[in-house]
Amino acid sequence: MEVALIGVTGRVGSRLLAELLRRSHQVTGIARDIGKVTGRPGLVLESADANQPDQLAPLLKGHDAVFSALKFATADAAALIAAVKRAAVARLLVVGGAGTLEVAPGVQALDTPGFPDAYKPEATAGRAFLEVLRKETQLDWTFVSPSAEFVPGERTGKFRVGLDQMLVGQDGKSWISMEDFAIAFVDELEAPKHSRRRITVGY
């Protein structure tokens, strides 16, 4: 497939890129500063501000799907959706956060007393982004949340996929490597199972 990857220079975006290229997809990598990315076969690099639909939409045209690995604190959900629609791309897959996952019925991690203050601005912006998506009825979107601990690690191919509840392993930890998260993310591209849904990935 042909995929536009916004946020290609980030820690998660770079791993999504690696997984896409590993599976022989054609990728247009988009970021404000593309100088951080090394060119390679199957990759075209484009510079754009994701919050400016006039800049972004022309770069998205002709793709089968758009991946967003943007930081929520600086992203404009409405602008991104407008650009994807203007480009006539049907699918949008978004790298989500863990803050909106439920840790008890109706209780999101973000709203618990122990949620770290340092992560609250990004998690709060992520919740607002997800709320905008949930009102979107035209795009075929999927919001993919990692587990509570989201770190660089091994690509094992062994993980679980859930919905709105935080996944916790037998060891009591809620975590996923960025490499395995990327596998699950591209799996959803290739074999869509969660149209207009949020999902989560964990061990």
C-alpha positions, -999 to +999 in steps of 0.1 A: +000+000+000+009+037-002+010+053+032+016+088+043+033+089+077+030+122+096+056+125+124+081+103+107+110+117+127+097+108+162+105+077+183+072+060+174+071+074+138+105+060+130+094+025+142+063+027+122+084+036+092+107+006+098+077-018+100+061-004+069+092-007+048+099-042+062+065-052+047+073-035+014+048-006+017+055+026-001+058+055+024+057+093+022+073+105+054+061+139+065+076+162+092+085+198+097+122+189+097+129+159+075+166+164+078+167+139+107+156+110+085+179+090+062+165+083+027+160+047+018+142+026-009+104+029-006+105+062+012+098+097-001+103+126+024+082+158+024+083+188+047+050+202+060+032+217+090+005+191+099-016+219+113-019+236+079-043+217+057-033+237+026+003+224+031-006+189+041-035+179+019-016+179-014+010+156+001-016+131+012-034+127-021-032+093-038-024+074-006-043+044+007-040+055+043-026+082+066-007+075+098-005+102+124+023+099+150+019+135+161+022+148+197-013+158+208-002+189+227+008+205+194-016+188+170-049+201+157-073+172+152-097+193+131-070+205+108-056+170+103-091+155+096-097+184+072-065+177+053-072+139+051-107+146+037-095+172+013-070+147+000-098+121-005-080+095+017-104+072+033-083+058+062-067+075+092-047+056+118-036+076+149-010+068+175-029+073+207-020+076+244-026+054+274-042+082+295-077+076+281-077+038+288-100+026+315-084+012+346-118+005+362-153+007+347-158+043+334-125+055+350-097+066+327-061+064+338-058+102+333-084+108+361-068+086+387-049+103+417-016+086+407-014+098+371+019+117+367+015+154+365+042+156+338+021+136+314-012+153+321-010+180+293-002+155+266-028+130+279-055+157+282-048+168+246-050+132+236-084+128+252-097+159+233-082+144+200-100+111+206-133+129+213-130+147+180-124+114+162-154+098+179-177+124+163-162+117+128-185+097+107-169+100+072-133+089+077-125+053+085-103+060+115-086+039+142-070+053+174-043+029+187-033+034+223-001+018+238-001+004+273+009+025+303+047+020+298+057+026+261+094+021+255+119+012+229+126-026+230+124-058+211+103-068+181+088-101+194+055-102+175+039-115+207+013-091+222-024-087+229-049-063+213-077-049+234-103-021+232-109+006+259-095-012+290-059-010+299-041-043+293-021-056+323+002-087+321+004-115+346+034-097+361+011-067+370+028-045+344+011-026+316+036-021+289+045-026+252+076-020+232+075+005+204+086-022+180+057-045+188+033-016+189+044-009+153+035-045+143+000-042+157-004-008+141+005-020+106-015-052+111-046-030+115-036-013+082-033-045+063-063-064+079-087-037+093-108-050+122-115-019+142-132+008+120-140+039+140-128+024+172-100+029+197-078-002+204-049-008+227-018-030+225+000-046+254+017-078+267 
